[in-house]
Amino acid sequence: MRVPLRLPGKFRLPRQTVRLRLTLLYGVLFLLSGAALLGITYVLVSNATDHGYTYTAPGGASTRVEGKHLEPGPGNVVVSARGLTQEQLMEQSRLLEAQAEQQRADQLRELLVQSGVALCIMAFLSILLGWIVAGRVLRRVRTITTTAREISANNLHERLALEGPVDELKELGDTIDDLLARLESAFQAQRRFIANASHELRTPLARQRVIVQVALSDPDATVESLRAAHERVLVSGEQQERLIAALLTLARGQAGLDVRKPFDLADVVRQVVASRHADAESRGVRLSARLAPARAAGKADLVERLAVNLVDNALRYNVPGGMVDVAVADRAGQAVLSVTNTGPVVADGDMERLFQPFQRLNRTERTGRGGGRGDGGLGLGLSIVQAIVTAHGAALDAVPRPEGGLAITVTFPPPHQASSQSDTTRPTSAIDRGLTMSR
């Protein structure tokens, strides 16, 4: 069992902040560099005086001694005096050599001591300056920390707005500002979605209640009138079921894929087109298909829902005598689904709104069946498409046609690339991140 170390009294070690660590790092680096410089200087001075010394006597007279071991002879006799014997001359030379050696050692030791003292003083100054410099460098980090702590879900509109040179800290601040902008957009989109979903779920319930109350308050109610009221209640219940099923599909698409299985996109789309011919005829819209084998990977049932929503959307928002063209092709190993339809002209500025949940075109812009709310438009069709596209790692391209209608293309990744994607990766919610293209 590990027992925590408790220091006596009130003494506590300082908190290991980044500023303290940077200061210690600056000080240690300076100390090591200074010690290395001191060692190099000492070696250079020692080598420079290794073969010759100048001995300075106490009286001020100086004598230069060459070499470490002096022997009498030409070129080595540095001291001469009349009346001295050879033995006295050699003894004097040895004495001068010893005195010069001692003086050299004293000078080197003094150099070492003085340099060491200077190094200690400069090391202290470097730590002090390092503390000041680290504080100035980390000032903007403290600004980021303080501002980030103050920002919550209620004030996501605030930004760091760091000033100063364009460096790593400025890039960090700008990145956090971009993140806050995305979070603000996501929170706003989530609030709108909850409000719209609540309204959409409450409307059929209110309609059912009114129908039942009117039927019950009629004193002259007949079997036929009660049957008609019940039928209207059933229609309203079916609308609720469709809305709940659409919300569940949207949630499934946003939750991501746990398992990816290969399938033929043409087979999936072929079934969808075959089931929509009767609806196209009743609306007076020509439905055509050009389907070539194209392999993809993912969940076939979700891709089928994607195709259903695209085709239904193209049929619903069309004009009498218009057309819907569905095509599946293999392009460089990628399965591509394209749905092109005629219809009302869609402005470029409306594309972002069209792909957001519960956004619809005007009722008068629908084909067949009166164009009313009973036509089945819940405003979630293309939101579900976007979520399923994101879950499969596909690419969605929606372009308004100049003559009216849309041209939507979904490009799936190759099956081997889709299968190798991490199963733990989840797509960003189509609601939370705010769609760039939705209808």
C-alpha positions as a Python dict, from the first residue, in 0.01 Angstrom:
ca = {
    (1, 'M'): (0, 0, 0),
    (2, 'R'): (143, 336, -100),
    (3, 'V'): (136, 601, 170),
    (4, 'P'): (124, 960, 40),
    (5, 'L'): (417, 1176, 138),
    (6, 'R'): (317, 1445, 386),
    (7, 'L'): (562, 1724, 457),
    (8, 'P'): (573, 1858, 812),
    (9, 'G'): (418, 2192, 893),
    (10, 'K'): (253, 2404, 627),
    (11, 'F'): (528, 2363, 368),
    (12, 'R'): (399, 2235, 35),
    (13, 'L'): (567, 2186, -296),
    (14, 'P'): (466, 2440, -560),
    (15, 'R'): (208, 2330, -813),
    (16, 'Q'): (370, 2185, -1125),
    (17, 'T'): (247, 2446, -1370),
    (18, 'V'): (360, 2480, -1729),
    (19, 'R'): (517, 2814, -1642),
    (20, 'L'): (726, 2654, -1366),
    (21, 'R'): (833, 2367, -1589),
    (22, 'L'): (931, 2606, -1869),
    (23, 'T'): (1127, 2820, -1623),
    (24, 'L'): (1315, 2520, -1488),
    (25, 'L'): (1379, 2402, -1841),
    (26, 'Y'): (1523, 2741, -1940),
    (27, 'G'): (1741, 2745, -1627),
    (28, 'V'): (1871, 2392, -1670),
    (29, 'L'): (1951, 2447, -2038),
    (30, 'F'): (2136, 2769, -1958),
    (31, 'L'): (2324, 2602, -1674),
    (32, 'L'): (2429, 2310, -1893),
    (33, 'S'): (2532, 2541, -2176),
    (34, 'G'): (2729, 2763, -1937),
    (35, 'A'): (2900, 2465, -1776),
    (36, 'A'): (2998, 2333, -2117),
    (37, 'L'): (3131, 2675, -2218),
    (38, 'L'): (3326, 2699, -1892),
    (39, 'G'): (3480, 2354, -1945),
    (40, 'I'): (3580, 2435, -2302),
    (41, 'T'): (3733, 2766, -2196),
    (42, 'Y'): (3927, 2597, -1916),
    (43, 'V'): (4069, 2333, -2153),
    (44, 'L'): (4165, 2594, -2413),
    (45, 'V'): (4344, 2814, -2157),
    (46, 'S'): (4519, 2514, -2005),
    (47, 'N'): (4642, 2396, -2347),
    (48, 'A'): (4748, 2745, -2444),
    (49, 'T'): (4981, 2770, -2140),
    (50, 'D'): (5099, 2410, -2147),
    (51, 'H'): (5438, 2475, -2311),
    (52, 'G'): (5529, 2817, -2185),
    (53, 'Y'): (5477, 3026, -1872),
    (54, 'T'): (5571, 3371, -1768),
    (55, 'Y'): (5672, 3381, -1405),
    (56, 'T'): (5618, 3715, -1236),
    (57, 'A'): (5825, 3768, -925),
    (58, 'P'): (5687, 3955, -621),
    (59, 'G'): (5898, 4254, -712),
    (60, 'G'): (5738, 4275, -1058),
    (61, 'A'): (6021, 4125, -1261),
    (62, 'S'): (5905, 3855, -1505),
    (63, 'T'): (6085, 3562, -1658),
    (64, 'R'): (5949, 3336, -1932),
    (65, 'V'): (5994, 2962, -1891),
    (66, 'E'): (5970, 2742, -2202),
    (67, 'G'): (5894, 2372, -2169),
    (68, 'K'): (5810, 2156, -1871),
    (69, 'H'): (6147, 1990, -1823),
    (70, 'L'): (6440, 2220, -1858),
    (71, 'E'): (6781, 2080, -1933),
    (72, 'P'): (7096, 2277, -1975),
    (73, 'G'): (7195, 2330, -2328),
    (74, 'P'): (7148, 2565, -2621),
    (75, 'G'): (6796, 2706, -2646),
    (76, 'N'): (6682, 2577, -2303),
    (77, 'V'): (6888, 2796, -2075),
    (78, 'V'): (6651, 3073, -1976),
    (79, 'V'): (6839, 3208, -1680),
    (80, 'S'): (7207, 3292, -1679),
    (81, 'A'): (7421, 3459, -1419),
    (82, 'R'): (7793, 3519, -1401),
    (83, 'G'): (7975, 3333, -1127),
    (84, 'L'): (7715, 3045, -1106),
    (85, 'T'): (7817, 2687, -1147),
    (86, 'Q'): (7632, 2442, -1372),
    (87, 'E'): (7466, 2275, -1072),
    (88, 'Q'): (7349, 2613, -935),
    (89, 'L'): (7211, 2707, -1276),
    (90, 'M'): (7010, 2382, -1301),
    (91, 'E'): (6880, 2427, -946),
    (92, 'Q'): (6769, 2781, -1027),
    (93, 'S'): (6597, 2660, -1343),
    (94, 'R'): (6408, 2391, -1154),
    (95, 'L'): (6304, 2647, -894),
    (96, 'L'): (6175, 2884, -1162),
    (97, 'E'): (5987, 2597, -1329),
    (98, 'A'): (5817, 2497, -1004),
    (99, 'Q'): (5722, 2857, -928),
    (100, 'A'): (5581, 2902, -1280),
    (101, 'E'): (5384, 2576, -1253),
    (102, 'Q'): (5238, 2688, -921),
    (103, 'Q'): (5149, 3028, -1060),
    (104, 'R'): (4982, 2865, -1363),
    (105, 'A'): (4780, 2632, -1142),
    (106, 'D'): (4672, 2923, -920),
    (107, 'Q'): (4562, 3124, -1222),
    (108, 'L'): (4363, 2834, -1368),
    (109, 'R'): (4197, 2771, -1032),
    (110, 'E'): (4111, 3139, -1003),
    (111, 'L'): (3968, 3132, -1356),
    (112, 'L'): (3757, 2828, -1265),
    (113, 'V'): (3627, 2979, -941),
    (114, 'Q'): (3544, 3317, -1089),
    (115, 'S'): (3377, 3159, -1392),
    (116, 'G'): (3175, 2931, -1163),
    (117, 'V'): (3054, 3228, -957),
    (118, 'A'): (2962, 3415, -1274),
    (119, 'L'): (2781, 3106, -1402),
    (120, 'C'): (2576, 3077, -1080),
    (121, 'I'): (2480, 3445, -1097),
    (122, 'M'): (2377, 3417, -1462),
    (123, 'A'): (2189, 3093, -1393),
    (124, 'F'): (1984, 3273, -1127),
    (125, 'L'): (1919, 3561, -1367),
    (126, 'S'): (1825, 3317, -1642),
    (127, 'I'): (1570, 3150, -1413),
    (128, 'L'): (1423, 3490, -1323),
    (129, 'L'): (1409, 3598, -1686),
    (130, 'G'): (1272, 3256, -1785),
    (131, 'W'): (990, 3298, -1532),
    (132, 'I'): (904, 3639, -1678),
    (133, 'V'): (927, 3525, -2040),
    (134, 'A'): (723, 3210, -1973),
    (135, 'G'): (456, 3424, -1809),
    (136, 'R'): (437, 3651, -2112),
    (137, 'V'): (425, 3355, -2349),
    (138, 'L'): (150, 3183, -2149),
    (139, 'R'): (-54, 3500, -2100),
    (140, 'R'): (-275, 3419, -2399),
    (141, 'V'): (-312, 3061, -2277),
    (142, 'R'): (-456, 3197, -1951),
    (143, 'T'): (-688, 3414, -2158),
    (144, 'I'): (-805, 3107, -2348),
    (145, 'T'): (-859, 2912, -2024),
    (146, 'T'): (-1049, 3192, -1849),
    (147, 'T'): (-1275, 3264, -2145),
    (148, 'A'): (-1342, 2896, -2212),
    (149, 'R'): (-1449, 2846, -1849),
    (150, 'E'): (-1695, 3132, -1875),
    (151, 'I'): (-1856, 3007, -2196),
    (152, 'S'): (-2158, 2779, -2153),
    (153, 'A'): (-2459, 2671, -2357),
    (154, 'N'): (-2621, 3008, -2284),
    (155, 'N'): (-2341, 3228, -2422),
    (156, 'L'): (-2189, 3032, -2707),
    (157, 'H'): (-2191, 3351, -2909),
    (158, 'E'): (-1884, 3474, -2720),
    (159, 'R'): (-1541, 3427, -2878),
    (160, 'L'): (-1181, 3436, -2762),
    (161, 'A'): (-1078, 3684, -3034),
    (162, 'L'): (-707, 3657, -2949),
    (163, 'E'): (-483, 3939, -3062),
    (164, 'G'): (-114, 3934, -3131),
    (165, 'P'): (124, 3776, -3380),
    (166, 'V'): (4, 3490, -3597),
    (167, 'D'): (170, 3202, -3415),
    (168, 'E'): (70, 2865, -3271),
    (169, 'L'): (-127, 3022, -2984),
    (170, 'K'): (-316, 3249, -3225),
    (171, 'E'): (-400, 2946, -3440),
    (172, 'L'): (-519, 2762, -3127),
    (173, 'G'): (-745, 3052, -3033),
    (174, 'D'): (-887, 3076, -3386),
    (175, 'T'): (-948, 2699, -3387),
    (176, 'I'): (-1139, 2723, -3059),
    (177, 'D'): (-1342, 3013, -3199),
    (178, 'D'): (-1433, 2800, -3501),
    (179, 'L'): (-1531, 2516, -3266),
    (180, 'L'): (-1751, 2750, -3063),
    (181, 'A'): (-1916, 2871, -3383),
    (182, 'R'): (-1995, 2511, -3482),
    (183, 'L'): (-2125, 2435, -3133),
    (184, 'E'): (-2345, 2743, -3142),
    (185, 'S'): (-2487, 2638, -3477),
    (186, 'A'): (-2541, 2284, -3349),
    (187, 'F'): (-2723, 2402, -3035),
    (188, 'Q'): (-2945, 2632, -3239),
    (189, 'A'): (-3024, 2352, -3486),
    (190, 'Q'): (-3101, 2115, -3199),
    (191, 'R'): (-3336, 2364, -3037),
    (192, 'R'): (-3514, 2420, -3368),
    (193, 'F'): (-3541, 2047, -3425),
    (194, 'I'): (-3692, 1984, -3080),
    (195, 'A'): (-3940, 2267, -3126),
    (196, 'N'): (-4039, 2148, -3474),
    (197, 'A'): (-4064, 1784, -3367),
    (198, 'S'): (-4284, 1880, -3072),
    (199, 'H'): (-4509, 2080, -3301),
    (200, 'E'): (-4530, 1803, -3560),
    (201, 'L'): (-4617, 1542, -3297),
    (202, 'R'): (-4869, 1765, -3123),
    (203, 'T'): (-5061, 1862, -3438),
    (204, 'P'): (-5205, 1513, -3517),
    (205, 'L'): (-5297, 1464, -3152),
    (206, 'A'): (-5483, 1796, -3145),
    (207, 'R'): (-5658, 1705, -3471),
    (208, 'Q'): (-5769, 1369, -3331),
    (209, 'R'): (-5900, 1532, -3015),
    (210, 'V'): (-6101, 1790, -3210),
    (211, 'I'): (-6249, 1522, -3439),
    (212, 'V'): (-6354, 1307, -3144),
    (213, 'Q'): (-6497, 1603, -2949),
    (214, 'V'): (-6701, 1721, -3247),
    (215, 'A'): (-6837, 1371, -3308),
    (216, 'L'): (-6931, 1324, -2943),
    (217, 'S'): (-7093, 1667, -2908),
    (218, 'D'): (-7322, 1612, -3208),
    (219, 'P'): (-7666, 1514, -3069),
    (220, 'D'): (-7778, 1399, -3413),
    (221, 'A'): (-7471, 1183, -3478),
    (222, 'T'): (-7537, 884, -3702),
    (223, 'V'): (-7341, 571, -3771),
    (224, 'E'): (-7215, 718, -4094),
    (225, 'S'): (-7091, 1041, -3927),
    (226, 'L'): (-6922, 847, -3647),
    (227, 'R'): (-6762, 614, -3902),
    (228, 'A'): (-6633, 915, -4095),
    (229, 'A'): (-6491, 1066, -3774),
    (230, 'H'): (-6316, 741, -3689),
    (231, 'E'): (-6170, 721, -4038),
    (232, 'R'): (-6028, 1072, -4000),
    (233, 'V'): (-5882, 971, -3665),
    (234, 'L'): (-5718, 669, -3830),
    (235, 'V'): (-5572, 891, -4102),
    (236, 'S'): (-5429, 1120, -3836),
    (237, 'G'): (-5287, 816, -3653),
    (238, 'E'): (-5121, 697, -3973),
    (239, 'Q'): (-4958, 1037, -4009),
    (240, 'Q'): (-4823, 1004, -3655),
    (241, 'E'): (-4689, 658, -3737),
    (242, 'R'): (-4512, 789, -4046),
    (243, 'L'): (-4361, 1075, -3848),
    (244, 'I'): (-4237, 846, -3570),
    (245, 'A'): (-4099, 598, -3824),
    (246, 'A'): (-3919, 883, -4002),
    (247, 'L'): (-3770, 1005, -3674),
    (248, 'L'): (-3652, 653, -3591),
    (249, 'T'): (-3494, 620, -3935),
    (250, 'L'): (-3324, 955, -3889),
    (251, 'A'): (-3189, 839, -3551),
    (252, 'R'): (-3065, 512, -3704),
    (253, 'G'): (-2885, 699, -3981),
    (254, 'Q'): (-2720, 934, -3733),
    (255, 'A'): (-2614, 650, -3502),
    (256, 'G'): (-2374, 509, -3760),
    (257, 'L'): (-2313, 157, -3888),
    (258, 'D'): (-2193, -133, -3675),
    (259, 'V'): (-2181, -381, -3964),
    (260, 'R'): (-2119, -313, -4333),
    (261, 'K'): (-2227, -574, -4585),
    (262, 'P'): (-2176, -558, -4962),
    (263, 'F'): (-2482, -520, -5185),
    (264, 'D'): (-2575, -426, -5540),
    (265, 'L'): (-2706, -70, -5545),
    (266, 'A'): (-2890, -136, -5873),
    (267, 'D'): (-3097, -417, -5716),
    (268, 'V'): (-3198, -195, -5425),
    (269, 'V'): (-3298, 98, -5645),
    (270, 'R'): (-3477, -129, -5896),
    (271, 'Q'): (-3725, -241, -5627),
    (272, 'V'): (-3787, 118, -5522),
    (273, 'V'): (-3854, 237, -5878),
    (274, 'A'): (-4087, -58, -5949),
    (275, 'S'): (-4295, 28, -5641),
    (276, 'R'): (-4331, 393, -5742),
    (277, 'H'): (-4462, 360, -6101),
    (278, 'A'): (-4828, 374, -5992),
    (279, 'D'): (-4764, 686, -5783),
    (280, 'A'): (-4587, 851, -6077),
    (281, 'E'): (-4877, 777, -6310),
    (282, 'S'): (-5131, 919, -6065),
    (283, 'R'): (-4929, 1241, -6047),
    (284, 'G'): (-4880, 1266, -6423),
    (285, 'V'): (-4501, 1235, -6392),
    (286, 'R'): (-4284, 1017, -6616),
    (287, 'L'): (-4055, 792, -6412),
    (288, 'S'): (-3756, 638, -6592),
    (289, 'A'): (-3459, 437, -6468),
    (290, 'R'): (-3113, 349, -6602),
    (291, 'L'): (-2964, 91, -6369),
    (292, 'A'): (-2621, -67, -6412),
    (293, 'P'): (-2462, -307, -6161),
    (294, 'A'): (-2271, -118, -5893),
    (295, 'R'): (-2133, -269, -5574),
    (296, 'A'): (-2142, -80, -5244),
    (297, 'A'): (-2113, -169, -4876),
    (298, 'G'): (-2327, -75, -4579),
    (299, 'K'): (-2684, -146, -4472),
    (300, 'A'): (-2908, -220, -4765),
    (301, 'D'): (-3228, -133, -4576),
    (302, 'L'): (-3100, 216, -4497),
    (303, 'V'): (-2986, 266, -4856),
    (304, 'E'): (-3331, 156, -4968),
    (305, 'R'): (-3484, 422, -4742),
    (306, 'L'): (-3243, 673, -4896),
    (307, 'A'): (-3359, 582, -5247),
    (308, 'V'): (-3726, 587, -5140),
    (309, 'N'): (-3692, 937, -4996),
    (310, 'L'): (-3509, 1069, -5302),
    (311, 'V'): (-3765, 926, -5547),
    (312, 'D'): (-4066, 1027, -5334),
    (313, 'N'): (-3926, 1376, -5296),
    (314, 'A'): (-3871, 1401, -5674),
    (315, 'L'): (-4229, 1285, -5742),
    (316, 'R'): (-4389, 1503, -5477),
    (317, 'Y'): (-4215, 1827, -5569),
    (318, 'N'): (-4272, 1811, -5943),
    (319, 'V'): (-4500, 1958, -6205),
    (320, 'P'): (-4774, 1790, -6412),
    (321, 'G'): (-4617, 1633, -6719),
    (322, 'G'): (-4275, 1645, -6556),
    (323, 'M'): (-4017, 1371, -6530),
    (324, 'V'): (-3801, 1186, -6275),
    (325, 'D'): (-3487, 1013, -6399),
    (326, 'V'): (-3313, 762, -6172),
    (327, 'A'): (-2969, 628, -6265),
    (328, 'V'): (-2721, 390, -6103),
    (329, 'A'): (-2368, 352, -6241),
    (330, 'D'): (-2023, 232, -6144),
    (331, 'R'): (-1760, 505, -6175),
    (332, 'A'): (-1402, 400, -6100),
    (333, 'G'): (-1520, 140, -5852),
    (334, 'Q'): (-1766, 373, -5680),
    (335, 'A'): (-2141, 316, -5686),
    (336, 'V'): (-2322, 635, -5790),
    (337, 'L'): (-2694, 703, -5752),
    (338, 'S'): (-2840, 1009, -5925),
    (339, 'V'): (-3199, 1133, -5916),
    (340, 'T'): (-3296, 1420, -6148),
    (341, 'N'): (-3642, 1573, -6157),
    (342, 'T'): (-3833, 1865, -6299),
    (343, 'G'): (-4028, 2091, -6067),
    (344, 'P'): (-4041, 2440, -5926),
    (345, 'V'): (-3729, 2653, -5948),
    (346, 'V'): (-3522, 2634, -5632),
    (347, 'A'): (-3298, 2929, -5551),
    (348, 'D'): (-2938, 2861, -5459),
    (349, 'G'): (-2994, 3031, -5124),
    (350, 'D'): (-3269, 2781, -5036),
    (351, 'M'): (-3053, 2471, -5071),
    (352, 'E'): (-2924, 2484, -4713),
    (353, 'R'): (-3276, 2524, -4575),
    (354, 'L'): (-3413, 2240, -4788),
    (355, 'F'): (-3194, 1976, -4623),
    (356, 'Q'): (-3282, 2076, -4266),
    (357, 'P'): (-3547, 1883, -4070),
    (358, 'F'): (-3912, 1984, -4108),
    (359, 'Q'): (-3845, 2216, -4400),
    (360, 'R'): (-4096, 2191, -4688),
    (361, 'L'): (-4170, 2366, -5012),
    (362, 'N'): (-4500, 2549, -5043),
    (363, 'R'): (-4807, 2332, -5058),
    (364, 'T'): (-4899, 2474, -5397),
    (365, 'E'): (-4572, 2339, -5539),
    (366, 'R'): (-4667, 1973, -5508),
    (367, 'T'): (-4800, 1744, -5779),
    (368, 'G'): (-5120, 1543, -5742),
    (369, 'R'): (-5337, 1461, -5442),
    (370, 'G'): (-5418, 1820, -5373),
    (371, 'G'): (-5073, 1917, -5253),
    (372, 'G'): (-5186, 1922, -4892),
    (373, 'R'): (-5032, 1796, -4574),
    (374, 'G'): (-5207, 1465, -4621),
    (375, 'D'): (-4977, 1402, -4914),
    (376, 'G'): (-4727, 1252, -4674),
    (377, 'G'): (-4462, 1524, -4675),
    (378, 'L'): (-4316, 1534, -4326),
    (379, 'G'): (-4019, 1758, -4399),
    (380, 'L'): (-3773, 1485, -4296),
    (381, 'G'): (-3707, 1314, -4630),
    (382, 'L'): (-3380, 1478, -4728),
    (383, 'S'): (-3266, 1510, -4366),
    (384, 'I'): (-3283, 1131, -4349),
    (385, 'V'): (-3098, 1112, -4683),
    (386, 'Q'): (-2819, 1331, -4543),
    (387, 'A'): (-2791, 1120, -4227),
    (388, 'I'): (-2774, 791, -4422),
    (389, 'V'): (-2517, 937, -4662),
    (390, 'T'): (-2299, 1045, -4369),
    (391, 'A'): (-2333, 706, -4198),
    (392, 'H'): (-2207, 530, -4513),
    (393, 'G'): (-1918, 771, -4565),
    (394, 'A'): (-2068, 870, -4899),
    (395, 'A'): (-2076, 1208, -5072),
    (396, 'L'): (-2394, 1403, -5146),
    (397, 'D'): (-2417, 1663, -5420),
    (398, 'A'): (-2742, 1856, -5474),
    (399, 'V'): (-2768, 2114, -5751),
    (400, 'P'): (-3080, 2315, -5849),
    (401, 'R'): (-3161, 2292, -6218),
    (402, 'P'): (-3201, 2625, -6401),
    (403, 'E'): (-3528, 2509, -6561),
    (404, 'G'): (-3662, 2387, -6225),
    (405, 'G'): (-3619, 2086, -6002),
    (406, 'L'): (-3308, 1928, -5855),
    (407, 'A'): (-3023, 1701, -5958),
    (408, 'I'): (-2906, 1496, -5658),
    (409, 'T'): (-2607, 1261, -5676),
    (410, 'V'): (-2492, 1020, -5404),
    (411, 'T'): (-2148, 865, -5446),
    (412, 'F'): (-2066, 565, -5225),
    (413, 'P'): (-1705, 472, -5142),
    (414, 'P'): (-1562, 148, -5286),
    (415, 'P'): (-1676, -160, -5090),
    (416, 'H'): (-1325, -245, -4964),
    (417, 'Q'): (-1272, 112, -4843),
    (418, 'A'): (-1611, 125, -4673),
    (419, 'S'): (-1551, -210, -4501),
    (420, 'S'): (-1214, -95, -4366),
    (421, 'Q'): (-1359, 208, -4193),
    (422, 'S'): (-1360, 190, -3814),
    (423, 'D'): (-1686, 63, -3673),
    (424, 'T'): (-1639, 278, -3366),
    (425, 'T'): (-1649, 596, -3570),
    (426, 'R'): (-1985, 765, -3564),
    (427, 'P'): (-2094, 1031, -3808),
    (428, 'T'): (-2167, 1375, -3683),
    (429, 'S'): (-2537, 1425, -3626),
    (430, 'A'): (-2706, 1583, -3923),
    (431, 'I'): (-2913, 1784, -3678),
    (432, 'D'): (-2634, 1880, -3440),
    (433, 'R'): (-2378, 2003, -3691),
    (434, 'G'): (-2618, 2199, -3909),
    (435, 'L'): (-2654, 2076, -4263),
    (436, 'T'): (-2489, 2249, -4549),
    (437, 'M'): (-2737, 2091, -4790),
    (438, 'S'): (-3075, 1976, -4679),
    (439, 'R'): (-3430, 1968, -4792),
}
